[in-house]
Amino acid sequence: MRRILVIKLGALGDFVHAMHAFAAIRAHHADDSVTLLTTAPYAAMGRAAPWFDAVEVDPRAPWWKFAANRRIVRDIKSFDLVYDLQTSHRSNRYFKLSEHPAWSGNAPGCRYPHRNPKRDFMHTIERQRDQLADAGVTETPIPERTWLIEAGHRHFVPSRYALLMPGGAGVGDAKRWPAGSYAMAALQIAGLGLTPVVIGGPAEADLGRLITVVCATAIDLTGKTSFADIAALGAGAALVLGNDTGPVHLAASVGAPTVQLLSSATVLEQAAARGPRGEWVPTLQAWRLPDVTVSDVMKAVVKQLALPKSAGFSNSARETRRDPNLPTSGAPGSAQPA
């Protein structure tokens, strides 16, 4: 039995997309011991997942903390094969310091390099699938997520509800549709017979309060949900409306009917939310999210509510409204303006 290491340090959206690769590696190494190297926020999820026999935590110590980094490198050397799904400067440095001969990734000199020159223009799911194929992993099962859904709590929300996710990490407010617009959308969503439920971290508490002030029937769960809770809530939701933020990616991945709002800070073809089978979800994108009107969003919401749950869209038929002046990666099936 060989010892296999999978490196995926974060962040949440990337971890969710990597579940396709996790499932593929587990299927390929059914008789081997597979360990995940991740960071603290994702360790519990990794331990609960069916794809790993063990989970190790990388403290992501600064490089001048030699003892901590020496331990990580020493541990990496003990594995027979490493799949680097992070493919970052940090993980490439681990390869260099460990001098590990059996390594799949983009580190110069590794045994199983991802050779596709367009890898930096691919969505995480397709990029990692392509990387694994270069390493001989060709079976790509749909990742099972029931284990995560069943571990979560729905916080006693009503049976018909919509999740609103107005937050977004990084680049300030560039990835956020205005809170006031979410509040007005919440009113209209409530008018459709759904209870708006606001999801986010503690930093989004002000957004939750604003929405519940404007829409009296809205429920504020900001700062109260775990990753498993978000999966459970997503699995039962009639709708998810949110920005480019990890919880949207997680909810979409368990089959929640999703409308995602993206600014020019996100390249849709590389980082948009995807459904359970990897299908694309409806997206509205503009240079500046404040330019997206509540009317625009509600049209997409009504259209999504009319679809069978988990219908999604194929790679070649994405339902996307997009500013025609936005740059694209040139990936096959790139969205066209409506």
C-alpha positions, 0 to 999 in steps of 0.5 A, a space after each residue: 500500500 502506497 502513501 499518497 499526499 494531496 495538497 489543497 490549502 484553500 480557500 473555500 471556493 477552491 476547496 469546493 471545486 477540488 472535490 472533483 479531484 479529491 474523488 478522482 484521486 480516491 478512486 484511482 488509489 482505492 487500495 492506498 492510504 490518502 492523506 490531505 494536507 490543508 489549513 486549519 479552516 478546512 481540516 474538519 471538512 477534510 476529516 469528515 470527507 470520504 476521500 481521505 484516510 488522514 488529514 494534516 494541517 499546514 500552519 502556513 508559517 512564514 518562511 523564516 520560521 524554519 522549524 515549522 516549515 522543516 516539519 512540513 517538508 519532512 512529512 512530505 518526504 515520507 509520501 510515495 506520491 504527491 498531488 499538488 492541487 494548490 500549485 502555488 508559490 508555497 506548494 512549489 517551494 515545498 517541492 523544491 525543498 523536499 526534492 520529492 521525485 514523484 510529484 504532480 503539479 506545476 513545479 519545474 522539474 516535477 515528475 508529472 507536470 501539468 503540461 497544458 500551456 493554457 492551465 492558467 486560463 482554465 476553471 479549477 475543475 477542468 484544470 485539475 482534471 487535466 492535471 490529473 490526466 497528465 499523471 495517469 488519473 483518468 477516472 473522474 467520478 462525481 463527488 458525493 457530498 451527502 456526508 457534508 449535507 447530513 452533518 449540517 443544521 438548517 437552523 429551523 428556517 421555513 420550508 421555502 427559503 432563499 439564501 442571500 450571500 451579500 459578502 465577499 472576501 478580498 479586493 474590498 467591495 469590488 466583488 460585492 453587489 451593494 447591500 441596499 440592492 440585496 435588501 430590495 431584492 429580498 423584499 421582492 423575493 419575499 413577495 415570491 413566497 420565499 423567506 430570505 435567509 442571509 448567510 455570511 461570516 461575522 464580518 458581514 453582520 452589518 449587511 445582515 442587519 441592514 437586509 432584515 431592517 428593510 425586509 422584516 421577514 428576512 432571517 439573519 444567520 450571519 456568523 452562525 453557520 458552519 460549512 456543513 450548515 451552509 451545505 445543508 441549507 443550500 441543499 434545501 434552498 429554493 434559491 441562492 443569490 450571492 457574490 463571488 464568495 466561498 459559501 456561494 460555491 459551496 451551496 451551488 455544489 450541493 445542487 442549490 439553484 443559484 444566481 451568482 453576481 460577478 464583477 470584472 474582478 472575477 474571470 467567469 471562465 476561471 472561477 465561477 460557481 459550479 453545480 454538483 456535476 460541474 455544470 455552470 450556474 446562471 451568472 450576471 457579470 458587469 464591470 461594476 456590480 453597482 451597475 447591475 440593477 435589482 430588476 436585472 437580478 430579479 429577472 434571473 431569479 424568476 428564470 432560475 426558479 422556473 427551472 427543475 432543481 439542479 438542472 444547471 447548464 452545460 459548458 456549451 450552453 451557459 445562461 449568462 448575462 455579461 457586459 460585452 466589454 469584459 475580458 474573457 479567458 478565451 476558454 471554450 464556451 465563453 459567455 456571450 452578452 445576452 
